[in-house]
Amino acid sequence: MAHEHSDSDAGEDVAEARSVRFSRYGGPEVLDVVRTDVPVPGAGEVVVGVVAAGLNPVETSIREGRLQTKWPARFPAGQGSDFAGLIAGVGPHPEVAQDRAGAGPRWRVGDAVLGHTVRGAQASFVRVPVAAIIPKPERLSWEVAGSLYTAAVTAWHAVQAANPQPGSTVLVHAAAGGVGGIAAQLAKLRGATVIGTASPESFDHLRQLGVIPVQYGPGLEERLARIAPDGVDAELDHRGYDAIATVDSANEDDMAVLAKVADLVADRQVVVPVAAIYPFDEVQDAYRELEIGHAHGKIVLSLHPVGYPHQKVHGIDVRESEATRDRPDREPAPPAHEVLPPVFGHPHHQGHPPDRSVPTDPDRDLAE
């Protein structure tokens, strides 16, 4: 379990958040959960109360210092890119919340969103530009939404680069992982026959996705020749793309990709299995499982666990399966006023919707 201590000398009157930090390069043991100040949104920003945050392999590479030449850490460093949650505060200027048509506020306190931030998603509150979030589809579970950005954007770009055609045969490496699984399904949606490399333990999982499994390692070419004697038309080796998608700030095109994939997942055209859901305080154990490399799907940190009836639950560690992930009788996420404390100074910035019956001066209120 990660140890908790304060990251600041804030007084008792300053609202606190909890964030994952590391102060030196190393393995999961260097990760701590620390108390930090709750961020306040600036112009063009929102603060999101995080419900779930996904883990990605590139975060391990950064934390271990293997990428410090290109992406050095500034200690104490945050961690994580993907998140989903409820908006807790909106920036002080009305124009930051306008949609493109100028029809009115786009984001309000309590809105459910998913998105991306740079090395800081594993926290109870994150401050992000409005361009880095999209609405969470109602049928998308919190755990999948909170782990979607990096895998979705990485997989999409890998498939776009390979450009598989209907009737073609595509080889996807590491097809049982979070990125590979999405990439394989996106290629299938284009009409391709997909072969996926994996360990034998993952073969049944790939077959459920409609992917032809093949064991990776020595002898792969011979095994491929037996499965696809005419060869493959495209090869998707997404390893390396995830670092780009995770470390760089999200751009408008990537958020459009995220919205497309989120809709595909919500409509069950793409399946994103959740391999494990860990309580926030067990972040070290979550990364240990990730680094073993045998998870069938995403590993997620849950800051506000959503329960599922008739499942085996150990404490707040929920093990989610495809059969139950989107069941209609799943317990709903807690309402915004229970998840998001009233930490901001004005009702527009609090963890519950403002009282609309009380007339206010919007320009004055939002500038405070």
Secondary structure as UniProt FT lines:
FT   STRAND          4..6
FT   TURN            12..13
FT   STRAND          16..22
FT   HELIX           28..30
FT   STRAND          32..37
FT   TURN            43..44
FT   STRAND          45..54
FT   HELIX           57..63
FT   TURN            64..70
FT   STRAND          82..90
FT   HELIX           94..97
FT   TURN            100..101
FT   TURN            109..110
FT   STRAND          112..116
FT   STRAND          125..129
FT   HELIX           130..132
FT   STRAND          133..135
FT   TURN            138..139
FT   HELIX           142..145
FT   TURN            146..147
FT   HELIX           149..162
FT   TURN            166..167
FT   STRAND          169..172
FT   TURN            173..176
FT   HELIX           178..189
FT   TURN            190..191
FT   STRAND          193..198
FT   HELIX           200..202
FT   HELIX           203..208
FT   TURN            209..210
FT   STRAND          212..215
FT   TURN            218..219
FT   HELIX           220..227
FT   TURN            229..230
FT   STRAND          234..236
FT   TURN            239..240
FT   HELIX           241..247
FT   HELIX           252..266
FT   TURN            267..268
FT   STRAND          274..279
FT   HELIX           280..282
FT   HELIX           283..292
FT   STRAND          298..302
FT   TURN            309..310
FT   STRAND          313..314
FT   TURN            315..316
FT   STRAND          317..318
FT   TURN            322..326
FT   TURN            328..329
FT   HELIX           336..339
FT   HELIX           347..349
FT   TURN            356..357
FT   HELIX           362..367
//
